[in-house]
Amino acid sequence: MKKLSILIPAYNEAATIHLILDRVKEVDLIGEIEKEIIIVNDCSTDQTEEAIKKYMNENPSMDIQYFKQEKNQGKGAAIHKAIELASGDYLIVQDADLEYDPREYNILLKPIVEGNADVVYGSRFMGGNPHRILFFWHSLGNKFLTQLSNALTNLNLTDMETCYKLMDARMAKSLKLKEKRFGFEPELTAKLSRIPKIRIYEVGISYYGRTYEEGKKIGWKDGFRAIYCILKYGLFSR
C-alpha cells in the first residue's frame, strides 16, 4: 500500500490548525493511498502546540506525528525536519493556514500514480479553479521570481513559489537542502531541475489567499531573499 506524507510546518496557527487537519482527514486519496501527517511546530508563541495535541487526542485513528523545534528556525527548516521524519512513498507540503485546499491532492497525485511524473507543481496561475483576488504587486513578484528561476533551470513553470509540490519521497530525501526560511522554494526547484531525466508536471489548483491582517507572513524582504537564492542555486551553487 502506497502512502502520502503530508508535511505541515506550523508557526502561530492555533486558530486554523484544526480546520486544515479536518480537511486533510476528509480527503480520500486515489489508488487507495494512505495518509501520514507530520506536523513540525516551529517554536510557536501562541497555543499552536496545545491545539495540535488536543486534536491528536480527539482523533486517535489519524496517523499524525508531531515534532516541536526548540527554537524558531523558519519554514524551510521545519520542512527539512518533516522530510526527515516522513515514511511515505510520496510527500507534499501543506501550509497550516487555509490558503490551499487538501481536496486537490488527487489532482496532483494523478500524473504520478499514472506513471507520468516524478514531481507535480500545483499552479495558482493556471486552470479554472477559484482564486482569491488580492495583491497586484505580490502576484507580479511571484511571476517575476518564477521567470527568473525558469531562466536558470530551463523549466517553464508558471508558479515556482507554490506551496503544493508533490514528489517522490526518495527523491526529496536525496536532496541536500539548506535554506531554512523562504528561500526553500527556489532552492528546491533548482536542485530538482538538475536530477537526470526528472519528469516535472504542473496542474492548476485553487488559491484562497490571506491578507496580512488575516495572518499572511511573507513580505518584500522574503522576495529579495528568493532572488538571492535563485541566483545562488541556479548559477553559483551546483
ZIPE-V474932 format. One record per residue. N is the residue number from 1. PSI is psi in whole degrees, -180 to 180 (NA if undefined). OMEGA is omega in whole degrees, 0 to 359 (999 if undefined). Layout:
# ZIPE-V474932
[[N:PSI:OMEGA] [N:PSI:OMEGA]]
This chain:
# ZIPE-V474932
[[1:127:179] [2:156:182] [3:140:174] [4:122:175] [5:122:181] [6:111:187] [7:119:184] [8:100:171] [9:132:185] [10:129:174] [11:113:180] [12:55:180] [13:31:183] [14:-34:185] [15:-25:187] [16:-10:187] [17:-38:180] [18:-31:181] [19:-44:180] [20:-36:178] [21:-37:175] [22:-42:181] [23:-39:176] [24:-42:180] [25:-38:186] [26:-16:186] [27:129:170] [28:119:185] [29:148:178] [30:158:177] [31:21:180] [32:31:178] [33:135:179] [34:164:180] [35:138:171] [36:128:181] [37:125:178] [38:114:181] [39:125:175] [40:112:179] [41:115:184] [42:55:178] [43:55:179] [44:152:179] [45:0:177] [46:-152:184] [47:27:182] [48:-47:182] [49:-45:180] [50:-40:180] [51:-41:180] [52:-48:182] [53:-37:176] [54:-43:180] [55:-43:180] [56:-40:179] [57:-33:182] [58:-13:182] [59:63:185] [60:-19:181] [61:-15:180] [62:140:179] [63:90:182] [64:127:170] [65:140:180] [66:134:178] [67:137:179] [68:126:173] [69:139:182] [70:-22:173] [71:157:181] [72:121:183] [73:-13:181] [74:161:183] [75:-44:181] [76:-43:180] [77:-38:178] [78:-39:179] [79:-39:176] [80:-46:181] [81:-41:181] [82:-39:176] [83:-42:179] [84:-39:184] [85:-18:187] [86:139:178] [87:5:183] [88:172:177] [89:-31:178] [90:161:175] [91:155:177] [92:145:175] [93:133:177] [94:112:175] [95:150:184] [96:-9:176] [97:-167:185] [98:28:184] [99:-27:182] [100:146:188] [101:111:180] [102:-21:178] [103:-12:181] [104:6:175] [105:-40:184] [106:-29:176] [107:-40:179] [108:-33:181] [109:-32:189] [110:-50:180] [111:-28:179] [112:-47:181] [113:-35:180] [114:-1:174] [115:17:182] [116:-25:189] [117:155:170] [118:-32:181] [119:137:177] [120:122:176] [121:137:174] [122:110:185] [123:131:175] [124:-5:187] [125:15:177] [126:159:178] [127:175:185] [128:19:181] [129:162:184] [130:139:176] [131:123:177] [132:136:179] [133:118:182] [134:-110:195] [135:124:179] [136:-50:186] [137:-32:178] [138:-44:180] [139:-37:177] [140:-41:178] [141:-43:178] [142:-44:182] [143:-37:177] [144:-46:180] [145:-40:179] [146:-44:181] [147:-40:178] [148:-44:177] [149:-45:180] [150:-39:182] [151:-31:183] [152:-21:180] [153:-13:184] [154:32:172] [155:168:175] [156:50:178] [157:155:171] [158:-13:184] [159:77:179] [160:-31:186] [161:0:182] [162:145:174] [163:-37:186] [164:100:171] [165:110:181] [166:129:187] [167:164:173] [168:127:186] [169:-38:180] [170:-37:179] [171:-45:180] [172:-41:182] [173:-22:181] [174:-16:182] [175:137:177] [176:86:184] [177:139:186] [178:-32:188] [179:126:186] [180:-14:181] [181:-132:188] [182:6:171] [183:-1:183] [184:-44:186] [185:-52:179] [186:-34:178] [187:-48:180] [188:-46:182] [189:-44:180] [190:-43:183] [191:-34:175] [192:-40:185] [193:-21:183] [194:1:176] [195:125:183] [196:133:174] [197:20:178] [198:143:180] [199:106:182] [200:126:177] [201:166:178] [202:135:178] [203:154:179] [204:139:178] [205:169:174] [206:164:175] [207:118:181] [208:71:188] [209:152:176] [210:151:169] [211:170:178] [212:-34:177] [213:-29:180] [214:-3:174] [215:5:178] [216:136:189] [217:-22:186] [218:140:182] [219:-172:186] [220:-32:178] [221:-36:178] [222:-32:176] [223:-43:178] [224:-37:177] [225:-38:179] [226:-42:177] [227:-47:179] [228:-44:183] [229:-35:176] [230:-45:179] [231:-43:182] [232:-50:186] [233:-17:178] [234:-31:184] [235:-47:195] [236:-24:187] [237:77:179] [238:NA:999]]
